[in-house]
Amino acid sequence: MIYARKSVLCHSEAMSELVGTIIERTNGGWIITERRVAYDVENTVNCLKASGLYEQAEIWSRIMIKQLKTGGDFISHYLRHVEELAKKLEYPSFPVSNEIWQEAANTFEMVNIRSEG
């Protein structure tokens, strides 16, 4: 089993680390190993921008870029925003309509989220 935690941004460099834990069951019990893999943030952002995902899912891409550059958790904030908007519009819980996703993308406010990337 592999459990991946969030990436950790080193603010002094443009490098980040993906931190994960590998849990193995052996005849002698359990082996737990932590792994760290460094990656270049700007290269990762440029690859995302060059992919079709950026055009097809702009809000998700911008949030991911914001997370990569700051180490913050913006996906949770966005999902809470979607849920609050759905409740405000008296829409049942997930899954929500494409219209609500679009409205959430249009009204999601986060410092520089629209200008990042």
C-alpha positions as a Markdown table, in Angstrom:
| # | Residue | x | y | z |
|---|---|---|---|---|
| 1 | Met | 0.0 | 0.0 | 0.0 |
| 2 | Ile | 1.3 | 3.5 | -0.8 |
| 3 | Tyr | 0.1 | 6.5 | 1.1 |
| 4 | Ala | 1.1 | 9.8 | -0.5 |
| 5 | Arg | 1.0 | 12.9 | 1.6 |
| 6 | Lys | 1.0 | 16.4 | 0.2 |
| 7 | Ser | 4.1 | 17.9 | -1.4 |
| 8 | Val | 6.4 | 20.1 | 0.7 |
| 9 | Leu | 7.6 | 23.3 | -0.9 |
| 10 | Cys | 11.1 | 24.5 | 0.0 |
| 11 | His | 10.6 | 28.3 | -0.3 |
| 12 | Ser | 14.3 | 28.9 | -0.6 |
| 13 | Glu | 14.4 | 27.0 | -3.9 |
| 14 | Ala | 12.1 | 26.2 | -6.8 |
| 15 | Met | 12.1 | 22.6 | -5.7 |
| 16 | Ser | 9.5 | 20.6 | -4.0 |
| 17 | Glu | 9.3 | 17.1 | -2.6 |
| 18 | Leu | 6.6 | 14.5 | -3.0 |
| 19 | Val | 6.4 | 12.7 | 0.4 |
| 20 | Gly | 4.9 | 9.3 | 0.6 |
| 21 | Thr | 4.9 | 6.3 | 2.8 |
| 22 | Ile | 5.2 | 2.7 | 1.7 |
| 23 | Ile | 3.5 | 0.1 | 3.9 |
| 24 | Glu | 4.5 | -3.5 | 3.2 |
| 25 | Arg | 3.2 | -6.5 | 5.0 |
| 26 | Thr | 5.8 | -9.3 | 5.3 |
| 27 | Asn | 5.9 | -12.6 | 7.1 |
| 28 | Gly | 7.7 | -10.9 | 9.9 |
| 29 | Gly | 5.2 | -8.1 | 10.3 |
| 30 | Trp | 4.9 | -4.6 | 8.7 |
| 31 | Ile | 7.6 | -2.5 | 7.1 |
| 32 | Ile | 7.0 | 1.2 | 6.9 |
| 33 | Thr | 9.2 | 3.3 | 4.7 |
| 34 | Glu | 9.0 | 7.0 | 4.0 |
| 35 | Arg | 10.2 | 8.2 | 0.6 |
| 36 | Arg | 10.9 | 11.7 | -0.7 |
| 37 | Val | 11.2 | 12.5 | -4.3 |
| 38 | Ala | 12.3 | 16.0 | -5.4 |
| 39 | Tyr | 10.8 | 17.7 | -8.4 |
| 40 | Asp | 11.2 | 21.1 | -10.1 |
| 41 | Val | 8.1 | 23.2 | -9.5 |
| 42 | Glu | 8.4 | 25.4 | -12.5 |
| 43 | Asn | 9.0 | 22.4 | -14.8 |
| 44 | Thr | 5.9 | 20.7 | -13.3 |
| 45 | Val | 3.9 | 23.9 | -13.9 |
| 46 | Asn | 5.1 | 24.2 | -17.5 |
| 47 | Cys | 4.2 | 20.6 | -18.2 |
| 48 | Leu | 0.7 | 21.2 | -16.8 |
| 49 | Lys | 0.3 | 24.3 | -18.9 |
| 50 | Ala | 1.4 | 22.4 | -22.0 |
| 51 | Ser | -1.0 | 19.6 | -21.4 |
| 52 | Gly | -4.6 | 19.5 | -22.6 |
| 53 | Leu | -5.7 | 19.4 | -19.0 |
| 54 | Tyr | -4.9 | 23.1 | -18.5 |
| 55 | Glu | -7.4 | 24.1 | -21.3 |
| 56 | Gln | -10.0 | 21.6 | -20.4 |
| 57 | Ala | -10.0 | 22.2 | -16.6 |
| 58 | Glu | -8.6 | 25.7 | -16.1 |
| 59 | Ile | -9.8 | 26.2 | -12.5 |
| 60 | Trp | -8.4 | 22.9 | -11.4 |
| 61 | Ser | -5.2 | 23.6 | -13.1 |
| 62 | Arg | -4.9 | 27.0 | -11.6 |
| 63 | Ile | -5.6 | 25.6 | -8.1 |
| 64 | Met | -3.0 | 22.9 | -8.6 |
| 65 | Ile | -0.4 | 25.5 | -9.7 |
| 66 | Lys | -1.2 | 27.6 | -6.6 |
| 67 | Gln | -0.7 | 24.5 | -4.4 |
| 68 | Leu | 2.6 | 23.6 | -6.1 |
| 69 | Lys | 3.9 | 27.2 | -5.7 |
| 70 | Thr | 2.9 | 27.7 | -2.1 |
| 71 | Gly | 2.5 | 24.2 | -0.6 |
| 72 | Gly | -1.0 | 25.2 | 0.5 |
| 73 | Asp | -4.2 | 23.2 | 0.3 |
| 74 | Phe | -6.6 | 25.1 | -2.0 |
| 75 | Ile | -8.5 | 22.1 | -3.4 |
| 76 | Ser | -10.3 | 21.7 | 0.0 |
| 77 | His | -11.2 | 25.4 | 0.0 |
| 78 | Tyr | -12.6 | 25.2 | -3.5 |
| 79 | Leu | -14.6 | 22.0 | -2.7 |
| 80 | Arg | -16.1 | 23.8 | 0.3 |
| 81 | His | -17.0 | 26.7 | -1.9 |
| 82 | Val | -18.8 | 24.3 | -4.3 |
| 83 | Glu | -20.7 | 22.8 | -1.5 |
| 84 | Glu | -21.7 | 26.1 | 0.0 |
| 85 | Leu | -22.8 | 27.4 | -3.4 |
| 86 | Ala | -24.9 | 24.2 | -4.0 |
| 87 | Lys | -26.6 | 24.7 | -0.6 |
| 88 | Lys | -27.2 | 28.4 | -1.3 |
| 89 | Leu | -28.9 | 27.4 | -4.6 |
| 90 | Glu | -30.8 | 24.6 | -2.8 |
| 91 | Tyr | -29.1 | 21.9 | -4.8 |
| 92 | Pro | -28.7 | 18.5 | -3.2 |
| 93 | Ser | -25.2 | 17.4 | -2.2 |
| 94 | Phe | -22.7 | 15.9 | -4.5 |
| 95 | Pro | -22.7 | 15.2 | -7.4 |
| 96 | Val | -23.6 | 18.7 | -8.4 |
| 97 | Ser | -24.5 | 20.0 | -11.9 |
| 98 | Asn | -22.0 | 21.3 | -14.3 |
| 99 | Glu | -23.7 | 24.7 | -13.9 |
| 100 | Ile | -22.8 | 24.8 | -10.2 |
| 101 | Trp | -19.2 | 23.7 | -11.0 |
| 102 | Gln | -18.9 | 26.6 | -13.5 |
| 103 | Glu | -20.5 | 29.1 | -11.1 |
| 104 | Ala | -18.1 | 28.0 | -8.4 |
| 105 | Ala | -15.2 | 28.5 | -10.7 |
| 106 | Asn | -16.4 | 31.9 | -11.6 |
| 107 | Thr | -17.0 | 33.0 | -8.0 |
| 108 | Phe | -14.1 | 31.3 | -6.3 |
| 109 | Glu | -12.0 | 34.0 | -4.7 |
| 110 | Met | -8.5 | 33.4 | -3.6 |
| 111 | Val | -5.6 | 35.9 | -3.6 |
| 112 | Asn | -4.0 | 35.8 | -7.0 |
| 113 | Ile | -5.7 | 32.5 | -8.0 |
| 114 | Arg | -6.9 | 34.0 | -11.3 |
| 115 | Ser | -3.5 | 35.6 | -12.0 |
| 116 | Glu | -1.3 | 32.6 | -11.1 |
| 117 | Gly | 0.2 | 30.6 | -13.9 |
